[in-house]
Amino acid sequence: MTFNDLHVGAVFQPQWDTRPLRVIAFDVETVMYDCWWPQIHGWGIDSLNRNIAYYRVPTSLLLNKCEYLRTEQYTEIELSIHRPDLPFGFARFADIDWPAVCPASSDEFPSGCASYQSSQLCLNAGKIILQPFGPKGSSKPGVMIKAENPAGFTVSEILWHAARLQSPFLREIKVTTGIGIYRSGIQRKLPSYYIWGSKSRMAM
């Protein structure tokens, strides 16, 4: 298979599991998916009201180690909540770190915002859930943030929200290098993202 064979709703049989998987979203690096649960004779995401962290697999592994079975289209409501059109990772910079002191405004982080295309829209969503990480790297409860512009978040806006949420959990010993925001799933029917370094948890 090639990357062009991937599409939302495609069902594959992986070589490493007896259970089929169903594609929720994908990019060139990662596929996020749901898994068939034989005990309930249905897909694992049986309710969109739950907090859900998507299963994920490297795109190259799926293309090389899975067999296409069929396509089961998602409903319009499911697509509007899963938002497969949103990026998996963005605002990823290896040369700056999360500040230990909460910045007063988006003008203060990162410094030299213009060089980071701070005014560019990077996320076409009015609201998301953003999850900071703890001193040892564990995930903390997500917080809903709202974009100033209904069209979505700019780089500087979402980095400021991330910096203010993350600063209380930072310690002298760092668990990440650089900064970045990454898709995790859905919470409260909103796209959820986690705060991390310039490389995702999966890439570490």
Salt bridges, closest charged atoms under 4 A:
ASP17 OD2 - ARG19 NH2 2.84
ASP46 OD1 - ARG50 NH2 3.30
GLU72 OE2 - ARG70 NE 2.83
ASP85 OD2 - ARG83 NH2 2.71
ASP97 OD2 - LYS174 NZ 2.99
